[in-house]
């Protein structure tokens, strides 16, 4: 799951700075990749939704025997 998340972020010029906290940062190619967001606002919604789902899943898994994302 984390590999797919990282691939999606990379596609839009975003990097996962800290996997434990979920903090994001701009990648070196961010300007070219972010140009897509200016044309397609729905893409931004997909990124935000995916990030929120990852964080919710991480929170739900804390303290359980379920597969953890880190």
Buried (B, 14 or more C-beta within 10 A) or exposed (E): EEEEBBEBBBBBBBBBEEBEEBEBEEBEBBEEBBEEBEEEEEBBEEBEEBBEEBEEBBEEBEEEEEEEBE
